[in-house]
């Protein structure tokens, strides 16, 4: 039996409930901060903790944008919004995402991401080769005259670990691994338009962080923050707005110290190489002897 199976399933039920709430919402006019606060409050109120800061990535930003304290970024009527959320119960993670697209003129990539995810879920099983899952995802996307994002992948999950070593590509890949019984994965097709580059690059913004070392610095205040991060987030990603014990300016200053000392890693936002819109769909599943359990199924 999968270690933490009950916890994975509970986290998945919570994350999927919140995701479906977001799917049915009109996000236009809301701020990124309002969306993050709503999603994260719902996850906590339902009995889980946040596995990472909610991503609210708009249009050509594929991933890794989360709200800053007092963030005033507003969702427009024409925007394509990826809302990527994570819940965990005792470290066992559910990672899921939905793209909300109010303008039907941009529905093609959103629908394609969902179709590719459904196809992937139909071919995964114990022993499945990750390259074959990527081939299935790529096939759906290209048949719909769109492009997969080749340098973004799904990933295996571990306890308190978002990326546990194995990847599920969104294209056929030379390198491959097999899905092992008892393992948990997040599968997340990313889709762009046919005139997109099909790759993402790092943007300038970095507002998601994660602990990589508990080694103290020469700054006592930074060391206190380091201890707080470990106690509250373990090695899971976090946002500056989660450091409520420090006023925002001081939190930014101390985080900078921790990043420069390489105790904390800062994740850059990921932007489509040609500046084209990106859609995302994502499920978490666990591999079992009888097949798979999609923990984030609606």
Secondary structure, 3 states (H helix, E strand, C coil): CCCCHHHHHHHHHHHHHHHHHHHCCCCCCCEHHHHHHHHHHHHHHCCCEEEEEEEEEECCEEECCCCCCCCCCECCCCCEEEEEEEEEECCEEEEEEEEEECCHHHHHHHHHHHHHHHHHHHHCCCCCEHHHHHHHHHHHHHHCCEEECCCCCEEEEECCECCCCCEECCCCCCCCCECCCCCEEEECCEEEECCCCCCEEEEEEEEEEEECCCCCCCCHHHHHHHHHHHHHHCCCCEEHHHCCCCCHHHHHHHHHHHHHCCCEEEEEEEEECCCCCEEECEEEEEEECCEEEECCCC
